Amino acid sequence: MTQLLPRALVAILLALLGVSIMSLVVIVALVGFPSDPAKLATFQMRAAPFTPQVDLIIGGLVLLACGWWAGRPFARPLALRAGLAVGLGYIAVEVAIAVLRSGLVAIDWQPTLISFTVKIVAALAGGWLAGGPAAPDPVPLDPE
């Protein structure tokens, strides 16, 4: 798979799954697993203070890795595009989910925009790290 769009789409799916699963694992490690369904509200109340930081850290690391994976087979300019495609695609899916769940009015935009910025920058950094230098232009040989 050496085409930009298919690699970016797979990386977006991996990022969505990775951020969700890894964030849940970290939150459960910090707060503990709710042993009883009746205590779910208590778990959510105890987990709420940790979620913004966990989202920034885990989201940034996962998007960095996915941007790197998407840009790995390409030279630096295309690798950066792959990283940007991963970041923007991930954000588009997150916004769509948030709008479908609660509408635009209910979104707290200040932390959301910080999170989106961190994730796009991380995906771009992953693409930059993955991309090697651009292939040099071939030098024409002398006709002699």
C-alpha positions in Angstrom: 0.0 0.0 0.0 2.1 2.9 -1.3 -0.6 5.4 -2.2 -1.2 8.3 0.0 -5.0 8.2 0.4 -5.4 4.5 1.4 -2.6 4.7 3.9 -4.1 7.9 5.4 -7.5 6.3 5.7 -6.1 3.2 7.4 -4.0 5.4 9.7 -7.1 7.4 10.6 -9.0 4.3 11.6 -6.0 3.1 13.6 -5.8 6.5 15.3 -9.5 6.4 16.2 -9.2 2.9 17.7 -5.9 3.6 19.3 -6.9 6.8 21.1 -10.1 5.3 22.4 -8.6 2.0 23.7 -5.4 3.5 25.1 -7.2 6.4 26.8 -9.6 3.9 28.4 -6.7 1.8 29.6 -4.9 4.8 31.1 -8.1 6.1 32.8 -8.9 2.7 34.3 -5.3 2.5 35.5 -5.6 5.9 37.2 -9.1 5.6 38.6 -9.8 1.9 38.8 -12.3 -0.3 37.1 -15.9 0.1 38.2 -16.8 -3.2 39.8 -20.6 -2.6 39.9 -22.7 -1.0 37.1 -24.4 1.0 39.9 -21.1 2.7 40.6 -20.6 3.8 37.0 -21.6 7.4 37.8 -18.9 7.5 40.6 -16.3 6.2 38.1 -17.3 8.8 35.6 -17.1 11.6 38.2 -13.6 10.4 39.4 -12.4 10.0 35.8 -13.6 13.4 34.6 -10.6 15.5 35.9 -8.1 13.2 34.2 -9.7 13.0 30.7 -8.4 16.3 29.2 -4.8 15.5 30.0 -5.1 11.9 29.0 -6.6 12.9 25.7 -3.8 15.4 25.0 -1.0 12.9 25.8 -2.4 9.7 24.4 -4.0 11.5 21.4 -0.7 13.3 20.6 1.3 10.1 20.8 -1.1 8.0 18.8 -1.5 10.7 16.1 2.3 11.0 16.0 2.7 7.3 15.4 -0.2 7.1 12.8 1.2 10.2 11.0 4.6 8.5 10.9 3.1 5.2 9.6 1.1 7.0 6.9 4.1 9.0 5.7 6.7 6.2 5.9 6.9 5.2 2.3 7.1 8.8 1.0 9.6 11.5 0.6 9.3 14.4 3.0 6.7 16.6 1.0 4.3 13.7 0.5 5.0 12.4 4.0 3.9 15.7 5.4 0.7 15.6 3.3 0.1 12.1 4.6 0.5 13.3 8.2 -1.8 16.3 7.6 -4.4 14.0 6.0 -4.3 11.8 9.0 -4.6 14.7 11.4 -7.4 16.5 9.5 -9.3 13.2 8.8 -9.1 12.3 12.5 -10.4 15.7 13.5 -13.2 15.5 11.0 -14.4 12.2 12.4 -14.2 13.5 16.0 -16.2 16.6 15.1 -18.8 14.5 13.3 -19.2 12.2 16.3 -19.4 15.2 18.7 -22.0 17.0 16.6 -24.1 13.8 16.2 -24.0 13.2 20.0 -24.6 16.6 21.4 -24.8 19.3 18.6 -22.4 22.2 18.0 -23.8 24.3 20.9 -22.9 21.8 23.6 -19.2 21.5 22.6 -16.7 23.2 24.9 -14.6 24.7 22.2 -11.6 26.0 24.1 -10.2 22.6 25.3 -11.4 21.0 22.1 -9.5 23.3 19.8 -6.3 22.8 22.0 -6.8 19.1 21.6 -7.3 19.4 17.8 -4.2 21.5 17.5 -2.0 19.1 19.4 -3.3 16.2 17.3 -2.7 17.9 14.0 0.7 19.0 15.0 1.6 15.5 16.2 0.4 13.9 13.0 2.4 16.4 10.9 5.4 15.7 13.1 5.0 12.0 12.5 4.8 12.7 8.7 7.9 14.8 8.9 9.8 12.2 10.9 8.8 9.5 8.4 9.7 11.4 5.3 13.2 11.1 4.0 14.7 13.9 1.9 13.1 14.5 -1.4 14.7 12.6 -4.3 17.1 14.8 -6.1 16.4 15.8 -9.7 18.4 13.6 -12.1 21.4 15.3 -13.5 21.4 15.2 -17.3 24.5 13.6 -18.8 26.6 15.5 -21.2 25.9 14.6 -24.8 29.6 14.0 -25.4 
